[in-house]
Amino acid sequence: MPPAPSDSALSPAAAAAPSRRDFVRATAAAGAAVGLLPWMAACDRRPRLNVYMWSDYMAPETVPDFERETGIRVTVDTYESNAEMLARLFAGAQGYDIILPTSYLLPSLVEAGLLLQIPAGALANLGNIAPMFQVPSANPHPDFAVPYEWGTSGIAWRRDKVATPPDSWGVFFDPAYAGSMTMMDDAREVLGAMLRYRGHSVNSTDPAELGQAKADALAARANLLAYISAPVRGQIVAGDVWVAQMWNGDAAQAAAEAPEIAYAVPREGSSIWMDTMAIPSNAPNVVEALRFLDYMLRPEVAARNAAVTGYGTANAPGTLLLSDPVPYPSAEELTRLEFYRDLGEETQRYYQIWTEVKAG
């Protein structure tokens, strides 16, 4: 049996904190780089594009190829959760030209005036998007955002460590795996899993159902090594984690490195989601942003990205270029999968519960 987790282990930030020596080295390097920035900016007069997106979410050649073709210099900044991205946007972050919000966030972002409406006819390749990803449940604001990739949330596990394939969210209550399991660092995903475990919608706003979801999340917390999202890939590959709540693409990337890793959607059901590409309303480089969106909508670019990330692409002709595409959900699968919806003011209740769960 793996060791029981300590409370500090449930803080991914603490686990990833650099040592004092690493901090000193990084600070010295950063200081040297800052001294060069004015000179570099003065010498490089190329048009610019600043992208803020999930980590490891494009093929490595995507940006260099775009830069060579267009002469536009691209800078990519990354985040690990929608909450991290939202916090920065609502705090008034400046300078981003492209962001990749999950589609259920679009109503709030549009209502807050944080997104630019995409001009009609500005994207020649927009017709490549599969119709199922332009319906309101998948993309509630097609005039403000372009579908990118989609996926599901489920359970990944190591077959060499877990004898019986876990087909239920209930595995996270099993003390036999205490200290070797993780769940995502994401309020909607963790509470959504607990809601589905009890047969409820991932979009529930019922106080009693959310109260039970909180109790279940607290019970599961006692068995967790950490709340961690994409970075858990390395831990499950290394064998430090045996069971993890993961997105299907992250699980596919992990399985490519360690064939012992498997993934499935639990029998109670789960979420299906779609990430989109959008332009912030204060974007300084709108023309360049539109060129990048249209480039990303090319079938060959979409296919190349999906082949690397392991997620499904919303690009219909791009899917046909993949040798092993993630298939669109069947009618039966869709009965067990739900798109997250914007919950308006009720969203705050989720984040309050999440804060209490993480605090223990």
BALOBA-1460 file (C-alpha; in Angstrom, 3 decimals):
// residues 360
<rec num="1" residu="m" x="0.000" y="0.000" z="0.000"/>
<rec num="2" residu="p" x="1.414" y="3.441" z="-0.861"/>
<rec num="3" residu="p" x="2.055" y="5.877" z="1.984"/>
<rec num="4" residu="a" x="-0.776" y="8.117" z="3.141"/>
<rec num="5" residu="p" x="-0.468" y="11.702" z="1.917"/>
<rec num="6" residu="s" x="0.397" y="14.584" z="4.170"/>
<rec num="7" residu="d" x="-1.674" y="17.774" z="4.127"/>
<rec num="8" residu="s" x="1.178" y="19.634" z="2.465"/>
<rec num="9" residu="a" x="1.163" y="17.111" z="-0.373"/>
<rec num="10" residu="l" x="-2.261" y="18.370" z="-1.366"/>
<rec num="11" residu="s" x="-0.763" y="21.678" z="-2.439"/>
<rec num="12" residu="p" x="0.739" y="21.319" z="-5.946"/>
<rec num="13" residu="a" x="2.295" y="24.745" z="-5.572"/>
<rec num="14" residu="a" x="4.204" y="23.631" z="-2.504"/>
<rec num="15" residu="a" x="5.407" y="20.468" z="-4.222"/>
<rec num="16" residu="a" x="6.625" y="22.444" z="-7.225"/>
<rec num="17" residu="a" x="8.237" y="25.283" z="-5.259"/>
<rec num="18" residu="p" x="11.863" y="25.882" z="-6.307"/>
<rec num="19" residu="s" x="14.692" y="25.547" z="-3.819"/>
<rec num="20" residu="r" x="16.424" y="28.671" z="-2.555"/>
<rec num="21" residu="r" x="19.419" y="27.814" z="-4.750"/>
<rec num="22" residu="d" x="17.177" y="27.460" z="-7.819"/>
<rec num="23" residu="f" x="15.527" y="30.759" z="-6.964"/>
<rec num="24" residu="v" x="18.849" y="32.589" z="-6.724"/>
<rec num="25" residu="r" x="20.010" y="31.156" z="-10.046"/>
<rec num="26" residu="a" x="16.714" y="32.033" z="-11.735"/>
<rec num="27" residu="t" x="16.763" y="35.549" z="-10.314"/>
<rec num="28" residu="a" x="20.300" y="36.158" z="-11.522"/>
<rec num="29" residu="a" x="19.434" y="34.896" z="-14.990"/>
<rec num="30" residu="a" x="16.265" y="36.982" z="-15.087"/>
<rec num="31" residu="g" x="18.209" y="40.080" z="-14.074"/>
<rec num="32" residu="a" x="20.642" y="39.586" z="-16.917"/>
<rec num="33" residu="a" x="17.787" y="39.031" z="-19.368"/>
<rec num="34" residu="v" x="15.935" y="42.157" z="-18.213"/>
<rec num="35" residu="g" x="19.017" y="44.222" z="-18.948"/>
<rec num="36" residu="l" x="18.881" y="43.035" z="-22.558"/>
<rec num="37" residu="l" x="15.148" y="43.583" z="-23.105"/>
<rec num="38" residu="p" x="15.223" y="47.277" z="-24.173"/>
<rec num="39" residu="w" x="18.004" y="46.572" z="-26.679"/>
<rec num="40" residu="m" x="16.214" y="43.471" z="-28.005"/>
<rec num="41" residu="a" x="12.897" y="45.306" z="-28.369"/>
<rec num="42" residu="a" x="14.565" y="48.159" z="-30.224"/>
<rec num="43" residu="c" x="16.276" y="45.778" z="-32.646"/>
<rec num="44" residu="d" x="13.295" y="43.529" z="-33.344"/>
<rec num="45" residu="r" x="10.628" y="45.548" z="-35.105"/>
<rec num="46" residu="r" x="8.627" y="42.595" z="-36.394"/>
<rec num="47" residu="p" x="4.864" y="42.610" z="-35.741"/>
<rec num="48" residu="r" x="4.029" y="40.727" z="-32.560"/>
<rec num="49" residu="l" x="1.474" y="38.311" z="-31.228"/>
<rec num="50" residu="n" x="1.020" y="37.303" z="-27.586"/>
<rec num="51" residu="v" x="-0.776" y="34.016" z="-26.876"/>
<rec num="52" residu="y" x="-2.033" y="32.924" z="-23.440"/>
<rec num="53" residu="m" x="-2.986" y="29.253" z="-23.439"/>
<rec num="54" residu="w" x="-2.919" y="25.883" z="-21.698"/>
<rec num="55" residu="s" x="0.524" y="24.310" z="-21.436"/>
<rec num="56" residu="d" x="1.598" y="21.655" z="-23.962"/>
<rec num="57" residu="y" x="-1.372" y="22.438" z="-26.181"/>
<rec num="58" residu="m" x="0.189" y="22.808" z="-29.643"/>
<rec num="59" residu="a" x="2.612" y="20.912" z="-31.793"/>
<rec num="60" residu="p" x="6.138" y="22.271" z="-31.235"/>
<rec num="61" residu="e" x="6.461" y="23.356" z="-34.861"/>
<rec num="62" residu="t" x="3.157" y="25.282" z="-34.990"/>
<rec num="63" residu="v" x="4.487" y="28.629" z="-33.788"/>
<rec num="64" residu="p" x="7.845" y="28.519" z="-35.641"/>
<rec num="65" residu="d" x="6.082" y="27.674" z="-38.907"/>
<rec num="66" residu="f" x="3.632" y="30.567" z="-38.420"/>
<rec num="67" residu="e" x="6.508" y="32.945" z="-37.654"/>
<rec num="68" residu="r" x="8.414" y="31.908" z="-40.785"/>
<rec num="69" residu="e" x="5.348" y="32.264" z="-42.971"/>
<rec num="70" residu="t" x="4.133" y="35.609" z="-41.643"/>
<rec num="71" residu="g" x="7.133" y="37.343" z="-40.104"/>
<rec num="72" residu="i" x="5.106" y="37.799" z="-36.918"/>
<rec num="73" residu="r" x="6.989" y="37.207" z="-33.670"/>
<rec num="74" residu="v" x="4.923" y="35.039" z="-31.288"/>
<rec num="75" residu="t" x="5.258" y="34.894" z="-27.515"/>
<rec num="76" residu="v" x="3.409" y="32.115" z="-25.666"/>
<rec num="77" residu="d" x="2.491" y="32.332" z="-21.982"/>
<rec num="78" residu="t" x="0.762" y="29.368" z="-20.319"/>
<rec num="79" residu="y" x="-1.669" y="28.488" z="-17.546"/>
<rec num="80" residu="e" x="-2.789" y="25.229" z="-15.926"/>
<rec num="81" residu="s" x="-6.436" y="25.993" z="-15.101"/>
<rec num="82" residu="n" x="-9.338" y="28.129" z="-16.242"/>
<rec num="83" residu="a" x="-9.342" y="29.760" z="-12.803"/>
<rec num="84" residu="e" x="-5.756" y="30.921" z="-13.292"/>
<rec num="85" residu="m" x="-6.576" y="32.392" z="-16.681"/>
<rec num="86" residu="l" x="-9.763" y="34.094" z="-15.439"/>
<rec num="87" residu="a" x="-8.033" y="35.598" z="-12.416"/>
<rec num="88" residu="r" x="-5.496" y="37.275" z="-14.666"/>
<rec num="89" residu="l" x="-8.088" y="38.540" z="-17.145"/>
<rec num="90" residu="f" x="-10.446" y="39.923" z="-14.501"/>
<rec num="91" residu="a" x="-7.463" y="41.566" z="-12.799"/>
<rec num="92" residu="g" x="-7.003" y="43.617" z="-15.956"/>
<rec num="93" residu="a" x="-4.166" y="41.751" z="-17.655"/>
<rec num="94" residu="q" x="-2.838" y="43.659" z="-20.649"/>
<rec num="95" residu="g" x="-1.065" y="42.579" z="-23.807"/>
<rec num="96" residu="y" x="-2.646" y="39.232" z="-24.709"/>
<rec num="97" residu="d" x="-3.916" y="38.802" z="-28.274"/>
<rec num="98" residu="i" x="-5.172" y="35.195" z="-28.116"/>
<rec num="99" residu="i" x="-6.610" y="33.223" z="-25.189"/>
<rec num="100" residu="l" x="-8.030" y="29.691" z="-25.087"/>
<rec num="101" residu="p" x="-11.026" y="29.631" z="-22.715"/>
<rec num="102" residu="t" x="-13.147" y="26.529" z="-22.301"/>
<rec num="103" residu="s" x="-16.475" y="27.209" z="-23.990"/>
<rec num="104" residu="y" x="-18.612" y="27.329" z="-20.835"/>
<rec num="105" residu="l" x="-16.713" y="30.477" z="-19.788"/>
<rec num="106" residu="l" x="-17.703" y="32.404" z="-22.894"/>
<rec num="107" residu="p" x="-21.007" y="33.885" z="-21.632"/>
<rec num="108" residu="s" x="-19.294" y="35.398" z="-18.577"/>
<rec num="109" residu="l" x="-16.386" y="36.710" z="-20.630"/>
<rec num="110" residu="v" x="-18.685" y="38.246" z="-23.242"/>
<rec num="111" residu="e" x="-20.961" y="39.777" z="-20.608"/>
<rec num="112" residu="a" x="-17.937" y="41.326" z="-18.889"/>
<rec num="113" residu="g" x="-16.814" y="42.851" z="-22.184"/>
<rec num="114" residu="l" x="-13.532" y="40.933" z="-22.152"/>
<rec num="115" residu="l" x="-13.752" y="39.442" z="-25.649"/>
<rec num="116" residu="l" x="-13.624" y="41.017" z="-29.084"/>
<rec num="117" residu="q" x="-16.338" y="40.081" z="-31.559"/>
<rec num="118" residu="i" x="-14.724" y="38.389" z="-34.537"/>
<rec num="119" residu="p" x="-15.575" y="40.361" z="-37.701"/>
<rec num="120" residu="a" x="-17.819" y="38.490" z="-40.112"/>
<rec num="121" residu="g" x="-15.837" y="37.031" z="-42.990"/>
<rec num="122" residu="a" x="-12.484" y="37.607" z="-41.290"/>
<rec num="123" residu="l" x="-11.635" y="33.894" z="-41.118"/>
<rec num="124" residu="a" x="-11.505" y="32.153" z="-44.481"/>
<rec num="125" residu="n" x="-11.094" y="28.727" z="-42.867"/>
<rec num="126" residu="l" x="-13.941" y="28.965" z="-40.358"/>
<rec num="127" residu="g" x="-16.030" y="26.560" z="-42.445"/>
<rec num="128" residu="n" x="-13.683" y="23.737" z="-41.450"/>
<rec num="129" residu="i" x="-15.299" y="23.500" z="-38.008"/>
<rec num="130" residu="a" x="-17.520" y="20.443" z="-37.576"/>
<rec num="131" residu="p" x="-21.185" y="21.497" z="-37.156"/>
<rec num="132" residu="m" x="-21.548" y="19.643" z="-33.826"/>
<rec num="133" residu="f" x="-19.107" y="22.116" z="-32.263"/>
<rec num="134" residu="q" x="-20.961" y="25.213" z="-33.403"/>
<rec num="135" residu="v" x="-24.211" y="24.441" z="-31.588"/>
<rec num="136" residu="p" x="-24.996" y="26.493" z="-28.442"/>
<rec num="137" residu="s" x="-24.216" y="23.669" z="-25.997"/>
<rec num="138" residu="a" x="-20.682" y="23.425" z="-27.381"/>
<rec num="139" residu="n" x="-20.030" y="27.029" z="-28.430"/>
<rec num="140" residu="p" x="-22.505" y="29.520" z="-26.948"/>
<rec num="141" residu="h" x="-20.824" y="32.485" z="-28.681"/>
<rec num="142" residu="p" x="-19.561" y="31.510" z="-32.163"/>
<rec num="143" residu="d" x="-19.237" y="35.197" z="-33.023"/>
<rec num="144" residu="f" x="-16.663" y="35.652" z="-30.248"/>
<rec num="145" residu="a" x="-14.752" y="32.363" z="-30.209"/>
<rec num="146" residu="v" x="-13.473" y="29.668" z="-32.563"/>
<rec num="147" residu="p" x="-13.559" y="25.970" z="-31.559"/>
<rec num="148" residu="y" x="-10.111" y="24.460" z="-31.085"/>
<rec num="149" residu="e" x="-9.933" y="21.032" z="-29.430"/>
<rec num="150" residu="w" x="-12.285" y="18.955" z="-27.334"/>
<rec num="151" residu="g" x="-11.980" y="16.161" z="-24.863"/>
<rec num="152" residu="t" x="-13.430" y="14.255" z="-21.947"/>
<rec num="153" residu="s" x="-12.614" y="13.958" z="-18.271"/>
<rec num="154" residu="g" x="-12.164" y="10.507" z="-16.805"/>
<rec num="155" residu="i" x="-9.889" y="8.172" z="-14.891"/>
<rec num="156" residu="a" x="-6.380" y="7.122" z="-15.882"/>
<rec num="157" residu="w" x="-4.650" y="4.281" z="-14.079"/>
<rec num="158" residu="r" x="-1.573" y="2.095" z="-14.212"/>
<rec num="159" residu="r" x="-2.499" y="-1.470" z="-15.116"/>
<rec num="160" residu="d" x="0.654" y="-2.758" z="-13.448"/>
<rec num="161" residu="k" x="-0.431" y="-1.254" z="-10.108"/>
<rec num="162" residu="v" x="-4.230" y="-1.496" z="-10.153"/>
<rec num="163" residu="a" x="-5.572" y="-5.025" z="-10.606"/>
<rec num="164" residu="t" x="-9.212" y="-4.145" z="-11.323"/>
<rec num="165" residu="p" x="-9.837" y="-1.374" z="-13.869"/>
<rec num="166" residu="p" x="-11.529" y="1.497" z="-12.011"/>
<rec num="167" residu="d" x="-14.801" y="2.166" z="-13.795"/>
<rec num="168" residu="s" x="-16.345" y="4.441" z="-11.163"/>
<rec num="169" residu="w" x="-15.568" y="7.762" z="-9.529"/>
<rec num="170" residu="g" x="-15.861" y="5.757" z="-6.325"/>
<rec num="171" residu="v" x="-12.246" y="4.625" z="-6.735"/>
<rec num="172" residu="f" x="-11.169" y="7.885" z="-5.114"/>
<rec num="173" residu="f" x="-12.791" y="6.754" z="-1.854"/>
<rec num="174" residu="d" x="-10.747" y="3.532" z="-1.779"/>
<rec num="175" residu="p" x="-8.121" y="3.660" z="1.000"/>
<rec num="176" residu="a" x="-6.191" y="0.860" z="-0.725"/>
<rec num="177" residu="y" x="-4.774" y="3.505" z="-3.061"/>
<rec num="178" residu="a" x="-4.349" y="6.296" z="-0.514"/>
<rec num="179" residu="g" x="-1.345" y="8.414" z="-1.347"/>
<rec num="180" residu="s" x="-1.140" y="7.232" z="-4.944"/>
<rec num="181" residu="m" x="-4.157" y="9.058" z="-6.405"/>
<rec num="182" residu="t" x="-4.680" y="12.597" z="-7.676"/>
<rec num="183" residu="m" x="-7.626" y="14.667" z="-8.801"/>
<rec num="184" residu="m" x="-7.559" y="17.787" z="-10.920"/>
<rec num="185" residu="d" x="-6.884" y="21.210" z="-9.492"/>
<rec num="186" residu="d" x="-10.191" y="22.404" z="-10.908"/>
<rec num="187" residu="a" x="-13.435" y="23.208" z="-9.096"/>
<rec num="188" residu="r" x="-15.821" y="22.235" z="-11.876"/>
<rec num="189" residu="e" x="-13.992" y="18.989" z="-12.659"/>
<rec num="190" residu="v" x="-13.721" y="17.678" z="-9.095"/>
<rec num="191" residu="l" x="-17.209" y="18.718" z="-8.015"/>
<rec num="192" residu="g" x="-18.572" y="17.586" z="-11.384"/>
<rec num="193" residu="a" x="-17.114" y="14.115" z="-10.798"/>
<rec num="194" residu="m" x="-18.691" y="13.950" z="-7.347"/>
<rec num="195" residu="l" x="-22.034" y="15.096" z="-8.750"/>
<rec num="196" residu="r" x="-21.978" y="12.442" z="-11.460"/>
<rec num="197" residu="y" x="-21.045" y="9.823" z="-8.863"/>
<rec num="198" residu="r" x="-24.398" y="10.525" z="-7.199"/>
<rec num="199" residu="g" x="-26.277" y="10.607" z="-10.495"/>
<rec num="200" residu="h" x="-26.533" y="14.390" z="-10.738"/>
<rec num="201" residu="s" x="-25.678" y="16.856" z="-13.493"/>
<rec num="202" residu="v" x="-22.225" y="18.437" z="-13.632"/>
<rec num="203" residu="n" x="-24.145" y="21.717" z="-13.925"/>
<rec num="204" residu="s" x="-26.247" y="21.233" z="-10.796"/>
<rec num="205" residu="t" x="-27.082" y="24.291" z="-8.699"/>
<rec num="206" residu="d" x="-29.195" y="22.372" z="-6.193"/>
<rec num="207" residu="p" x="-27.913" y="23.203" z="-2.667"/>
<rec num="208" residu="a" x="-28.467" y="19.672" z="-1.349"/>
<rec num="209" residu="e" x="-26.680" y="18.068" z="-4.299"/>
<rec num="210" residu="l" x="-23.765" y="20.483" z="-4.004"/>
<rec num="211" residu="g" x="-23.610" y="19.854" z="-0.263"/>
<rec num="212" residu="q" x="-23.294" y="16.120" z="-0.901"/>
<rec num="213" residu="a" x="-20.677" y="16.771" z="-3.591"/>
<rec num="214" residu="k" x="-18.664" y="18.764" z="-1.059"/>
<rec num="215" residu="a" x="-18.896" y="15.956" z="1.504"/>
<rec num="216" residu="d" x="-17.803" y="13.405" z="-1.098"/>
<rec num="217" residu="a" x="-14.925" y="15.591" z="-2.262"/>
<rec num="218" residu="l" x="-13.716" y="15.926" z="1.330"/>
<rec num="219" residu="a" x="-13.916" y="12.153" z="1.780"/>
<rec num="220" residu="a" x="-11.884" y="11.613" z="-1.393"/>
<rec num="221" residu="r" x="-9.368" y="14.263" z="-0.340"/>
<rec num="222" residu="a" x="-8.163" y="12.041" z="2.493"/>
<rec num="223" residu="n" x="-6.814" y="9.565" z="-0.084"/>
<rec num="224" residu="l" x="-5.194" y="12.033" z="-2.474"/>
<rec num="225" residu="l" x="-1.549" y="12.759" z="-3.013"/>
<rec num="226" residu="a" x="-2.390" y="16.116" z="-4.591"/>
<rec num="227" residu="y" x="-4.794" y="18.214" z="-6.618"/>
<rec num="228" residu="i" x="-2.942" y="18.569" z="-9.892"/>
<rec num="229" residu="s" x="-3.983" y="18.823" z="-13.535"/>
<rec num="230" residu="a" x="-1.751" y="18.482" z="-16.613"/>
<rec num="231" residu="p" x="1.577" y="18.127" z="-14.722"/>
<rec num="232" residu="v" x="0.399" y="14.779" z="-13.284"/>
<rec num="233" residu="r" x="1.439" y="13.204" z="-16.589"/>
<rec num="234" residu="g" x="5.028" y="12.892" z="-15.443"/>
<rec num="235" residu="q" x="4.011" y="11.430" z="-12.088"/>
<rec num="236" residu="i" x="1.799" y="8.692" z="-13.499"/>
<rec num="237" residu="v" x="4.441" y="7.838" z="-16.099"/>
<rec num="238" residu="a" x="7.046" y="7.550" z="-13.339"/>
<rec num="239" residu="g" x="4.755" y="5.328" z="-11.270"/>
<rec num="240" residu="d" x="4.447" y="7.771" z="-8.376"/>
<rec num="241" residu="v" x="0.727" y="8.072" z="-9.145"/>
<rec num="242" residu="w" x="-1.393" y="5.000" z="-9.832"/>
<rec num="243" residu="v" x="-4.864" y="6.495" z="-10.335"/>
<rec num="244" residu="a" x="-5.601" y="10.009" z="-11.588"/>
<rec num="245" residu="q" x="-8.532" y="12.075" z="-12.693"/>
<rec num="246" residu="m" x="-7.271" y="13.240" z="-16.077"/>
<rec num="247" residu="w" x="-8.298" y="14.693" z="-19.381"/>
<rec num="248" residu="n" x="-8.179" y="12.151" z="-22.175"/>
<rec num="249" residu="g" x="-5.436" y="13.929" z="-24.122"/>
<rec num="250" residu="d" x="-3.112" y="14.092" z="-21.128"/>
<rec num="251" residu="a" x="-3.777" y="10.403" z="-20.530"/>
<rec num="252" residu="a" x="-2.986" y="9.635" z="-24.174"/>
<rec num="253" residu="q" x="0.306" y="11.528" z="-23.941"/>
<rec num="254" residu="a" x="1.184" y="9.615" z="-20.763"/>
<rec num="255" residu="a" x="0.262" y="6.268" z="-22.346"/>
<rec num="256" residu="a" x="2.556" y="7.035" z="-25.278"/>
<rec num="257" residu="e" x="5.429" y="7.047" z="-22.779"/>
<rec num="258" residu="a" x="4.172" y="4.230" z="-20.557"/>
<rec num="259" residu="p" x="1.889" y="1.648" z="-22.237"/>
<rec num="260" residu="e" x="0.805" y="0.414" z="-18.793"/>
<rec num="261" residu="i" x="-1.437" y="3.496" z="-18.522"/>
<rec num="262" residu="a" x="-5.103" y="3.168" z="-19.486"/>
<rec num="263" residu="y" x="-7.995" y="5.649" z="-19.538"/>
<rec num="264" residu="a" x="-11.780" y="5.391" z="-19.389"/>
<rec num="265" residu="v" x="-14.863" y="7.486" z="-18.729"/>
<rec num="266" residu="p" x="-16.530" y="6.193" z="-15.528"/>
<rec num="267" residu="r" x="-19.834" y="4.399" z="-15.812"/>
<rec num="268" residu="e" x="-21.628" y="7.216" z="-13.952"/>
<rec num="269" residu="g" x="-20.641" y="9.599" z="-16.736"/>
<rec num="270" residu="s" x="-18.498" y="12.698" z="-16.916"/>
<rec num="271" residu="s" x="-17.939" y="15.944" z="-18.746"/>
<rec num="272" residu="i" x="-17.182" y="16.673" z="-22.354"/>
<rec num="273" residu="w" x="-15.657" y="20.049" z="-23.025"/>
<rec num="274" residu="m" x="-14.358" y="22.187" z="-25.839"/>
<rec num="275" residu="d" x="-11.618" y="24.770" z="-25.674"/>
<rec num="276" residu="t" x="-11.923" y="27.769" z="-27.928"/>
<rec num="277" residu="m" x="-9.676" y="30.459" z="-29.338"/>
<rec num="278" residu="a" x="-10.710" y="34.044" z="-28.674"/>
<rec num="279" residu="i" x="-9.319" y="37.578" z="-28.855"/>
<rec num="280" residu="p" x="-9.398" y="39.735" z="-25.696"/>
<rec num="281" residu="s" x="-11.166" y="43.051" z="-26.156"/>
<rec num="282" residu="n" x="-7.984" y="44.925" z="-25.206"/>
<rec num="283" residu="a" x="-5.735" y="42.936" z="-27.552"/>
<rec num="284" residu="p" x="-3.021" y="45.220" z="-28.977"/>
<rec num="285" residu="n" x="-2.465" y="43.155" z="-32.156"/>
<rec num="286" residu="v" x="-5.877" y="42.269" z="-33.584"/>
<rec num="287" residu="v" x="-4.791" y="41.920" z="-37.221"/>
<rec num="288" residu="e" x="-2.059" y="39.478" z="-36.238"/>
<rec num="289" residu="a" x="-4.488" y="37.612" z="-33.967"/>
<rec num="290" residu="l" x="-6.933" y="37.084" z="-36.825"/>
<rec num="291" residu="r" x="-4.123" y="35.768" z="-39.036"/>
<rec num="292" residu="f" x="-3.158" y="33.309" z="-36.317"/>
<rec num="293" residu="l" x="-6.748" y="32.102" z="-35.845"/>
<rec num="294" residu="d" x="-7.135" y="31.476" z="-39.560"/>
<rec num="295" residu="y" x="-3.791" y="29.676" z="-39.630"/>
<rec num="296" residu="m" x="-4.878" y="27.432" z="-36.737"/>
<rec num="297" residu="l" x="-8.050" y="26.594" z="-38.671"/>
<rec num="298" residu="r" x="-6.119" y="25.048" z="-41.555"/>
<rec num="299" residu="p" x="-6.777" y="21.285" z="-41.647"/>
<rec num="300" residu="e" x="-3.101" y="20.331" z="-41.694"/>
<rec num="301" residu="v" x="-2.315" y="22.595" z="-38.726"/>
<rec num="302" residu="a" x="-5.297" y="21.344" z="-36.733"/>
<rec num="303" residu="a" x="-4.344" y="17.727" z="-37.444"/>
<rec num="304" residu="r" x="-0.733" y="18.285" z="-36.452"/>
<rec num="305" residu="n" x="-1.767" y="19.874" z="-33.160"/>
<rec num="306" residu="a" x="-4.254" y="17.119" z="-32.338"/>
<rec num="307" residu="a" x="-1.710" y="14.409" z="-33.147"/>
<rec num="308" residu="v" x="0.586" y="15.863" z="-30.491"/>
<rec num="309" residu="t" x="-1.926" y="16.793" z="-27.786"/>
<rec num="310" residu="g" x="-3.991" y="13.598" z="-27.971"/>
<rec num="311" residu="y" x="-7.270" y="15.525" z="-27.959"/>
<rec num="312" residu="g" x="-9.980" y="15.635" z="-30.568"/>
<rec num="313" residu="t" x="-9.923" y="18.471" z="-33.064"/>
<rec num="314" residu="a" x="-13.063" y="20.427" z="-33.886"/>
<rec num="315" residu="n" x="-11.707" y="20.749" z="-37.426"/>
<rec num="316" residu="a" x="-13.633" y="18.283" z="-39.612"/>
<rec num="317" residu="p" x="-11.184" y="18.026" z="-42.560"/>
<rec num="318" residu="g" x="-8.327" y="18.039" z="-40.057"/>
<rec num="319" residu="t" x="-9.777" y="14.933" z="-38.416"/>
<rec num="320" residu="l" x="-9.650" y="13.136" z="-41.768"/>
<rec num="321" residu="l" x="-5.897" y="13.772" z="-41.971"/>
<rec num="322" residu="l" x="-5.192" y="11.972" z="-38.693"/>
<rec num="323" residu="s" x="-4.069" y="8.354" z="-38.808"/>
<rec num="324" residu="d" x="-5.539" y="7.684" z="-35.363"/>
<rec num="325" residu="p" x="-8.097" y="10.408" z="-34.630"/>
<rec num="326" residu="v" x="-10.043" y="10.710" z="-31.390"/>
<rec num="327" residu="p" x="-13.509" y="9.694" z="-32.631"/>
<rec num="328" residu="y" x="-16.432" y="11.996" z="-32.106"/>
<rec num="329" residu="p" x="-18.652" y="10.734" z="-29.266"/>
<rec num="330" residu="s" x="-21.322" y="8.241" z="-30.250"/>
<rec num="331" residu="a" x="-24.978" y="8.820" z="-29.453"/>
<rec num="332" residu="e" x="-24.656" y="6.354" z="-26.549"/>
<rec num="333" residu="e" x="-21.564" y="8.068" z="-25.168"/>
<rec num="334" residu="l" x="-23.246" y="11.439" z="-25.328"/>
<rec num="335" residu="t" x="-25.940" y="10.157" z="-22.963"/>
<rec num="336" residu="r" x="-23.180" y="9.863" z="-20.312"/>
<rec num="337" residu="l" x="-21.327" y="13.059" z="-21.179"/>
<rec num="338" residu="e" x="-22.340" y="16.641" z="-20.477"/>
<rec num="339" residu="f" x="-20.945" y="19.917" z="-21.702"/>
<rec num="340" residu="y" x="-20.311" y="22.315" z="-18.858"/>
<rec num="341" residu="r" x="-22.578" y="25.363" z="-18.887"/>
<rec num="342" residu="d" x="-22.018" y="28.841" z="-17.584"/>
<rec num="343" residu="l" x="-23.832" y="28.973" z="-14.239"/>
<rec num="344" residu="g" x="-23.865" y="32.739" z="-13.827"/>
<rec num="345" residu="e" x="-23.811" y="33.851" z="-10.215"/>
<rec num="346" residu="e" x="-24.078" y="30.229" z="-9.075"/>
<rec num="347" residu="t" x="-20.497" y="29.713" z="-10.238"/>
<rec num="348" residu="q" x="-19.339" y="31.538" z="-7.126"/>
<rec num="349" residu="r" x="-20.889" y="28.802" z="-4.992"/>
<rec num="350" residu="y" x="-18.694" y="26.220" z="-6.727"/>
<rec num="351" residu="y" x="-15.567" y="28.238" z="-6.021"/>
<rec num="352" residu="q" x="-16.569" y="28.747" z="-2.395"/>
<rec num="353" residu="i" x="-17.094" y="25.009" z="-1.950"/>
<rec num="354" residu="w" x="-13.811" y="24.331" z="-3.741"/>
<rec num="355" residu="t" x="-11.940" y="26.676" z="-1.407"/>
<rec num="356" residu="e" x="-13.398" y="24.839" z="1.581"/>
<rec num="357" residu="v" x="-12.555" y="21.423" z="0.138"/>
<rec num="358" residu="k" x="-8.932" y="22.344" z="-0.538"/>
<rec num="359" residu="a" x="-8.626" y="23.822" z="2.938"/>
<rec num="360" residu="g" x="-9.828" y="20.507" z="4.362"/>
